[in-house]
Amino acid sequence: MEEIAGQRQILNLKTKIRVLAVIGTPNIIYKLHYRNPLGNMLKRGVFGKLGLKDFKITYFNAEDQTESKRLRAIKKVGKYIL
């Protein structure tokens, strides 16, 4: 562990944070009407306070997609899972 300006640093500040969220609301409604509550809560309330800036959230909504698009999206999920 390092100390920077009197603070213990457990994680490197350049750590990449990637979140995959499964939602049942259409993406456009979730982002505009509800104002992206999950992304804002995680970005500002959790990772922002830890000093981690490289945060991206991806929403997956199977209801908005055709079957072929769903299958392609599910195959790409592997890059979000450790």
Secondary structure, DSSP 8 states (H G I E B T S, - for coil): -EEETTEEESS-TT--EEEEEE-SS-HHHHHHTS--HHHHIIIIIIIHHHT---EEEEEE-GGGS-HHHHHHHHHHGGGT--
